Amino acid sequence: MDVHITLGGPGDRADRIYRQLADAIVDGRLREGEPLPPTRELARQLEISRTTVSVAYDRLLSEGYTVARVGAGTFVAAGGARVRRRAPRGGEVQPRAAWRPPFSMEQPHEEFAYDFAIGVPDPALFPLDVWRGLVSRELMPGGALVGNADSAGYGDAAGDPSLREAIARHIGLVRSVTAGPEDVVVTSGAQQAFDLIARVLVTPGDTVAIEEPGYPPVRALFESLGARIAPVPVDDNGIIVRHIPPRARLVYTTPSHQFPTGARTSLERRAELLEWASARKGVVIEDDYDSEFRFGDRPLDPLQSLDRTGRVIYVGTFSKSLLPGLRVGFLVAPESLTPALVAAKRLSDWHGDTVTQRALARLIDGGMFAAHVRRATRVYAARRDRLLEAIDREFGDAVRVVPSVAGLHVGLEFAPVVQADGRRIADAARADGIGVRSFEDFAAGPSPRRGLVIGYGVVQFEHIDDGVRRLGQVIRRHSHLP
Ligand SMILES: Cc1ncc(COP(=O)(O)O)c(C=O)c1O
């Protein structure tokens, strides 16, 4: 291993070599068992005599930093890595004044006996063997990285052509999104899609309308770029369009499965929103993050396919249908915006990881993605049914489940007489090992809605009844629930 050693400065040379190697051992850059460079090689590199290096090595050996193995060389001894190396502390340079992300994107890892987490799929359902095979194939000669016509340099900023083709076909079939491969931009999750949209559409000071309660990472993103956020209330029919303030030109919405209440935006509201966009020359971001998992009714047409004037940007992700760690999402924009969005993607990171993109294209094209979604939907449907039955049994008329037909969570509203404060209950429930969230947790201001958000992505089927019963006990302690 090459070790960077600086010879200038005070002390003799052997002493400087000794000190720098000792520091590297103490702070863990050189780990137990790792070889030091041979004295001859280090002397050559530093253009000094081998004797000087040997003096430093003898001292390291005599002080127990290293051990010598005859014929093999000098190795780091046990007991190093006692000090953590850090970048300079307490620097003077501060982020620009407007940089105040209002919402912590860090997700504390909490363990719950009853984990009703929202927005996370069950990793046990991920088709790991199939995926491993597809990724391995891309790592062979002729795969995504080496030995194919595109692998010599950087790829297409809009995403691997095979994946754009597969996505266009897939969303055209299952969601009736109107798009060809050239309309699809592959992104690092939905979050990067929102970032690219913000880069090309938002000027600091602009107003962006966001559902309230709504998805905090999107709110934080737009705020961090200098936008003003206008929270727009939602009801069982989705975003209440008449509450969009006149100054807003950009609206973020989750019509298939409102985040977090779970409501589906009605056809009337969809039409109203498109009329708003057309009359105000506005743009609608349609975040369709988890509607692959459907329960019951035929889905309503997405805003994107109802739009006749090119004012909707459709955003999708594989974070729920596969896994968030893959970091693959996409957007479908009107033709007038696509070149700017592709340029923004190139500026941001050139393009995503081609191994993942090509493996995913094959997963979709080979029908394995659809098979996985069908299988996962059956598992989630069973959990969801069990959850709804348990809620009905435990709470009866004292709560109302917000009608929903897709996704991995449901919203639960309390009757007014219950006088329940969602945030207080969710906090108390989590302290008791029941992982739920509240509508209030996702509101920008005083929430217009009070309730709980209960996910069934990761909770185990056999934990559901017990979890809901215990949730009932918590709620009774903190409200007037009978
Ligand atoms: C409303 C909403 N949109 C989008 C996403 C997906 O984000 P990403 O694709 O960046 O993982 C999530 C994930 O939790 C979400 O809840």
The ligand as a Tripos MOL2 file, in Angstrom:
@<TRIPOS>MOLECULE
LIG
   16    16     1     0     0
SMALL
NO_CHARGES

@<TRIPOS>ATOM
      1 C1        -44.6490   10.5970   -1.1200 C.3       1 LIG1
      2 C2        -43.3690    9.9420   -1.5260 C.ar      1 LIG1
      3 N1        -42.8300   10.2430   -2.7020 N.ar      1 LIG1
      4 C3        -41.6880    9.6520   -3.1110 C.ar      1 LIG1
      5 C4        -41.0490    8.7230   -2.3370 C.ar      1 LIG1
      6 C5        -39.8590    7.9730   -2.8690 C.3       1 LIG1
      7 O1        -38.7130    8.6220   -2.8180 O.3       1 LIG1
      8 P1        -37.3990    8.0170   -3.4770 P.3       1 LIG1
      9 O2        -37.7440    7.4620   -4.8280 O.co2     1 LIG1
     10 O3        -36.5130    9.1970   -3.5730 O.co2     1 LIG1
     11 O4        -36.8890    6.9360   -2.5900 O.co2     1 LIG1
     12 C6        -41.5480    8.4250   -1.0790 C.ar      1 LIG1
     13 C7        -40.8110    7.5180   -0.1970 C.2       1 LIG1
     14 O5        -41.0180    7.4180    0.9870 O.2       1 LIG1
     15 C8        -42.7510    9.0240   -0.6730 C.ar      1 LIG1
     16 O6        -43.2980    8.7070    0.5010 O.3       1 LIG1
@<TRIPOS>BOND
     1     1     2 1
     2     2     3 ar
     3     2    15 ar
     4     3     4 ar
     5     4     5 ar
     6     5     6 1
     7     5    12 ar
     8     6     7 1
     9     7     8 1
    10     8     9 2
    11     8    10 1
    12     8    11 1
    13    12    13 1
    14    12    15 ar
    15    13    14 2
    16    15    16 1
@<TRIPOS>SUBSTRUCTURE
     1 LIG1         1 GROUP 0 **** ****
